[in-house]
Amino acid sequence: MLGGIGLYLSSPTNREKVLGLLGEHVYLAILPLLIGLAVALPLGALARRGALLRTGTVQASSVLYTVPSLALFVVMPGILGTSITSPANVVVSLAVYTTALLVRPVVDALDAVPGHVVAAAIAMGYRPARRFVAVELPLAVPVLAAGVRVASVSNISLVSVGALIGIGGLGELFTEGFQLRYPAPIVIGILLTLVLALVVDLLLVGLRRLATPWAHAGVGS
Amino acid sequence: MIEFRAVTKCFDGGTVAVDELDLVAQDGEITVFVGPSGCGKTTSLRMVNRMIDPSSGVVAVDGQDVASRPAAELRRGIGYVIQQAGLFPHRSVLDNVATVPRLTGSTRRAARRRAAELLETVGLDPALADRYPAQLSGGQQQRVGVARALAADPPILLMDEPFSAVDPVVRDGLQDELLRLQDELDKTILFVTHDIDEAIRLGDAVAVLRVGGILAQYDPPQRLLAEPADDFVAEFVGKDRGYRGLSFVDSDALPVHDLPLVRLGDQPPCDGWLLAVDAGGRPRGWLEPDSGGGAVTEERLRAGGSLHRSGSPMRGALDAALSSPSGLGVVVDDGGAVVGAVVAEEVLAALRERRPGAA
């Protein structure tokens, strides 16, 4: 097995291809994560304006997430007017999933901001937009970060499905392996996907720590 | 001056939180709103900075209806302190205090300089400036909360049960500190509490509210204790209001007697109760009568009662006499040295003298 992998990677063309696919995989997973977060934040904040709005938004996002990813990849060109092989189909589809996945964590994270802190911010004369950015958002990070980690793993695994329509990052190694009945690219694809998920997760944990120094300061130090 | 003119607040669902409140809080005074849960005290307070808008009536600051000013701008000119301090957990102590100056457009540097001054004003160690709120004790957090409210030097302070989450000893210290600050700063303070003792201690005027937001009585504290307007107020101010009322009676007319003293390490000069003092004349404890000869040591002493500081109100004098094992209340000067003794009977006699119609 290991010999097979070594053999596959001994070819410079293959190495170049794997690296290229890894780069594409990162791009296809991370860009939708950022877009989804940017959409989910205002959506989640809006959902907290009323009980009906909250239930509606949260449930709609759960339903959206149950749409099969392959189906979404396939219908996306029809919705966007893009060609069937455009990476935009995957990016937009995954951004939709990320948004669906993140709306609830955003709502929960904003709920977790202590009410008396928000009241104090209002009483000191913060206007809503600045209060959201300067007070509520930073305090929402610890809960929000958990949701973003889940979404990042979800994206990294979903990108592979795109291989079935020709844009799938490391997933293309799977289709290649299956077509050639050759296990090495499949194993390489699985391993790299795992490593990528792990590295991104570690990075997110690091980012969270950087964004919340106050949550780790020792008592009485 | 803060005026409530026929202010009513009904919440959705029909609960009346504040009912036709008419009241004027004078400049430079501490006005306390006190009452049980559901009496509308916090609601009333929050109508001043428009965190809640009245259903009818007008809240006016210096004659101007607060509803006529943009809420955020109004709030930046009114200090606000709440229970648990409401500090921003993600900002250092210094940046918490600098919040309002930053909002009103001060540079970061100027706001921080101002914040550092204020930490000193409220008696906080400058070394705490870079800590996060979670690294402070409850009492320290409350001080930061007060400093933050004062940062833009607002003429008005709203304080919503600011000291109710700290332990009684710390609360005492914070109350003293607030009175000391108020002496210096002369703010117009609205203070909400459910604790009648706190109300009486801090208030220049106290508004007692009953459930449903009805003003039961609005008077200076001594009058509240002496002449409660009705049974509700009488019950609310408590059973020992006669005793508490002594906080407002000066003790200047009270005779102070000489006290038999013995210095620690000396021989007792006579039998009978002796008060042992240290080299500075400060009381250490009582030596019981007939406790034998030999040098007086700490181990042989009984703990003394409370001390009455010379010139402080009658309440302390009576308590000193009642709590002293010898029945002699110890009077000390500002440095803590023994001045003499008071006895309970003479406290009562002095009070009798003060009554109208006393011979």
Contacts between the chains, C-beta under 8 A, distances in Angstrom:
chain1	res1	chain2	res2	distance
A	114	B	89	7.8
A	116	B	82	5.9
A	116	B	83	7.0
A	116	B	84	5.5
A	116	B	86	4.5
A	117	B	86	5.6
A	117	B	87	7.4
A	117	B	88	6.2
A	117	B	89	6.9
A	119	B	51	7.2
A	119	B	82	6.6
A	119	B	86	6.3
A	120	B	80	6.9
A	120	B	82	6.0
A	120	B	85	7.9
A	120	B	86	3.1
A	120	B	87	7.4
A	120	B	88	7.6
A	121	B	88	7.4
A	122	B	51	6.1
A	122	B	75	7.3
A	123	B	49	6.0
A	123	B	51	6.1
A	123	B	75	5.8
A	123	B	78	7.9
A	123	B	80	3.8
A	123	B	82	7.5
A	123	B	86	7.9
A	123	B	158	7.6
A	124	B	75	6.3
A	124	B	76	7.0
A	124	B	80	6.6
A	124	B	99	5.6
A	124	B	100	5.4
A	124	B	103	6.7
A	124	B	148	7.7
A	125	B	72	4.6
A	125	B	73	6.8
A	125	B	74	7.7
A	125	B	75	3.8
A	125	B	76	3.6
A	125	B	100	6.7
A	125	B	103	5.5
A	125	B	104	7.9
A	126	B	72	7.0
A	126	B	103	6.8
A	127	B	72	4.9
A	135	B	88	6.2
A	138	B	90	4.7
A	139	B	88	7.8
A	139	B	89	6.5
A	139	B	90	5.8
A	212	B	90	7.2
A	214	B	89	5.6
A	214	B	90	4.5
A	214	B	91	7.5
A	214	B	132	4.5
A	214	B	134	7.1
A	215	B	89	7.9
A	217	B	131	7.3
A	217	B	132	4.8
A	217	B	134	6.9
A	217	B	135	5.8
A	218	B	135	7.3
A	219	B	134	6.5
A	219	B	135	5.6
A	220	B	135	6.1
A	221	B	135	6.6
